Amino acid sequence: MKVRIGFGLGTRTTLNDDGFGVVVDALESLGFDSLWLSERIGGAAPDPLVAMSFAAGRTTRLKFGMSVMVLPGRNPALLAKELATLDRMSGGRLLPAFGLGAADPHEQQAFGVERGARAAMFDEALQVLRGCWAPGPFTHHGAHFHYDGLQVQPKPMQQRLDVWLGGLAPSELRRVGRLADGWLPSFVTPDDVARGREVIEATCAERGRTIDPEHFGVLIPYALGPVPEAVLAAMAARRPDLADPGVLFPRSWEALIDTIDRFVAVGTSKFVILPMSEPGHPDAWVQHLQDAAPVVLACQTSQRVGS
């Protein structure tokens, strides 16, 4: 397997000014595979589409993706053009990943979609995106979107834009099996991933489709020291099945490498690591990345389990 390590900034980052460029430059120069931007309307994290465009314009190798971009509530035809343009201008470095959005009334009001309507709208919007990226005109008549002979140009640089989805709930796993090209869950254990992959592959088999075995990934949060209490409380609410949500957070570089190895052992090869504490000043971010790179990027060249 080709193990690749990307870096996520999460929803809590305050890198929304010139410090963002400093961090992007460091990720490129140090050899990280990709940068991942999260979306939260009410948070300080930058808009993922704008931030990815900014990152693409000052790099030549770094890939970039969304972890994740909310799809219900967006115009899928306009989004298809925006993302295709970004993929072309970046030389095919886009890694699109979508989700339903946080189960948060504050966030939901921004997108104007009722919680119960999100799943059906998501499925149809993703179908529209794929239709817009395919060759030729696109006709679609569904519950939410209607197009006759729509022609969206330009087409993406990549012959096929692989779409990654997250989620761990049974309905989310089945959606991955029905619709996705890759799976990128977050705040999960290796056992979660092993069980989830079984559901995904069973759903794929029912539909007569497959997902590339290289397209199973995971977002791993880590903390060099204590995990913030607010984060632990949020994880306890999100994962009530875990007696100790702290098991989701490696607390040292060595523990992070061990966690990556345990995910590789269950067939996962694409990783986004996410710090739970902000390094602070851009110079501190650069130092943090310089400390991380020689440790975690060795995973990309070492012989991992199953490679």
N, C-alpha and C positions, 0 to 999 in steps of 0.2 A: 504493500500500500504506500502511496505517496502522502506522507504526513506533512501537513502544512499548518503553520501557526499564524493566526491573525490576531489583531488587538482591537478590543472594543472599548468605547468610551462611556457607554451606558446612558441612562436618562438623567443622571445626577451631575454630569460634568458641567463645569462652568467655562470650558474652553470654547468660547463663542466670540473671541476677538482676535488680535494678532497672535496670541499665544497658540491658537489652533494651527496656524501655519508652521510654527516652530516644532510642534509635535509631529505634524505630517512629515516635515523634512527629516526628523529623526527616525521615524518609522521606515521611510524610504532608504535612508543611508545605512541603517543597521541591518536591513535585510528581512524585515517582517513581510509576510506574504500579503497581508491585506489589512485594511482599516474598516471597522464596522461602526455605523452611526445609528443610534436609537432615536425614537420619536416620542416626544411628550409635549403637547401644546402648552401646558401650564408649567413646564420646567425650563431651566436655563439652557439645556442642551440645544445645539443648533439644529435647524431644519436639515434632515438627512439629504434631501435632493440638492439643496444649495451647498451644503458642506462637501458632499461628494464631488460636485462640479468644481469647487474651489480646490479640493485635493487633487483632482485629475489634472488641473491646469498647471500644477507646480511639481508634478512627478512624472516619471516615465515607465516605472515598473510596478509600483504598488497597486494592487487591486483594491476594490472598495465595494461594500455592501451595506444593507440596511438590516438592523437587528431589533425590531423589524419595522417596515413601513406599513401604516394602517391603510388598508385598501377600501373598505366600505365607506362611502361618502365622497370618494374622489371620482372625477370623470375619467373613466378608464381609457378612452380614446386619446384625450389630451396627455394623460400620464404615459401612454404607450409612445407617443411622439417624444416626450421629454426624455424618457429613459433610452429610447433608441438613439436619439441625438447624442446623449451622454456616452453611450457605448461606442458610437462611431468616433467621437472626438477624442476619446481616451484610448483608442486602439483596441477596443474589445476587453476592457478591464472591469466591467460592471458585473456584480454578483447580486442580482435582485432577490430580496426576501420579503415576504409579506405576512401580515397577520390581521386578526379581527380588530385589534385595539384593546386597550386596557378596559377591564370591567369597572369603570370609574365614571360616574355621572358627569363630572367636570369635563373629562376628555370626550365622552360621547356627545355632549352637546355641541362641541366644536365641529364634529363631523356630521351632525344632523341625522344620525341613524339610530333608531331604537335598538336596544340590546338584542331583542328577540329577532330582529330583521337582519342582523349583521351577517350571519352564516350564509343565507341564501344569496344575499347581495355580493358577498365575497366570491362565492363560487362562480356567479355569472360574470362578475367583473374580471376575474382571472381568465375566463373563456374569451372575453372581449380583448384583453391584452394579447393573448396568443394569436387571435385572429388578426389583430392589427399588425403584428410583427411578421405574419406569414406573407409569402409572395401574393401579389394580386389584390383585387378589391375584396372587401369583407361585408357579408350580409348577415345580420343577426336580429332576431326578434325574440325577446325574452320578457320576463316579468318586470325588469327594471330598465333595460336598454334596448334601443331600436336603431338599426343602421341598415341602409340599402346601398350596396356598392361603395362602401366607405374605403377610401384609399389613404392610408397613413404612410407618409414618407418623412425621413429616410427610414430604411430598414436597419436593424442593428448590425454592427460589424460582425458579431458572432453569428454563425449560421443558425444557431438556436440559442436563445437566451434561457439558460437553465434557471428555473424559479425554485427557490428554497422556501420551505414553510417550517414553522416551529410547532410547539404544542406537545402535550403529553396526555391529555384527556382522550378517552376512547374515540369520541367524535373527531378530534383533531388528528389522531393517528390514522383514522380511516380516510380523512381528507387528504393527508399526505399520500396515502396509497392510491387514491383516486386521481389526484391532480398534480402532485409535486414532482420535480426532478431531483430534489434533495431534501434532507431533513436536518434542521438545526435547532434542537430543543435547548432550553436553558434551565439552570437550577435543578439538575437531575443527577442521579447516581448512575454508575455503570450498570447496575441491575435494572434500573428504569429503562435505560437505552436498550439493553438486551431484550427485555419484554416488549418494549414499544416496537422494536424492529420486527419482531415476529408478527405483530398485528399489521404493520405496514406491508410486509411482504405477502402476507395472506391476502390482504385487500388487493394488492397489485395482481396476484395470481387470479383472483376472481375477475379482474378487469382485463386480463390478458396483456398486462404491461409490466415493465420492470423499471427499477431505479438502479442507476450505476452504483456498484458497490463502493466506489470511491466517493459517493455523494452522501455519506452519512457523517454528520458532524455534531459538535456540541459546543455550547458556550459555557465556559468554566469561570465562575467568579472566584477571586482569591483575595486574601488579606494578609499582609506581612505584619502580623500582630493581631490584636483583638478586632473582631468584627463589630462595627457600630451597632448599638442596641436597636436602633430604628430598623436597620437592615434585618437583624435577626427576628424582630417582631413581624416584619412584613413577610419573611420566609415562613414563619410559624403559621401565619394565616394562609399563605399560598400552598404550603405542604403540611397540612395537619396530620398526614399519615406518617410523618417522620417524628420519632421521639425527640430527636435533637437535630434541628435544622442546621446546626453548626457543621454537620458532616459534609455539607455542600461546599464549604469554603476551605481549601487548603491554606495553611497559615505560614508557609515558607516556600522558597523556590524548590527545595527538595520535595516537599509534599506536593507541590504542583506537578512536578515531573512524574512522581509516582501516580498521581491521579490521571495524567495523560496516558501513562502506560496501561493503566487499568481500563481506560476507555478504548485504547487501541486493541486490547485483548478481546473486546467484544465487537470488533469490526469497525470502529470509528477512526477516521483518519483526518478529518478537517476540524480545526479547533479555533475558537475565538476566546482569548483570555481577557478577563475584565477585572480591573482593580476595584475593590470596594471602598477604598479611601483615596481621595484626591491628593496627588502629590503636592498640589498647590501652584506655586509659581512655575512658569514654563521651563525655567532652568531645572527645577526639581523634577518635572516630568521627564526631561531629557536624561537626567541622571538615573531616574527610575528605569527608563527604557534601556539605557546603557548597562545597567545591572542585570536586567532581565535577558537581554539578547543572547549573551554567550551561554546562558543556562538553557533557556527554553528553545532557542533556535537549533540547538544541537539535535533536537527531536526530528528536525526536518532532514538531517543527513545520516543519523544513526539508523542501524537496522532495528526496527521496532518489531514487536510480536506480530506475525502474520504478513510482514512485508515481503 
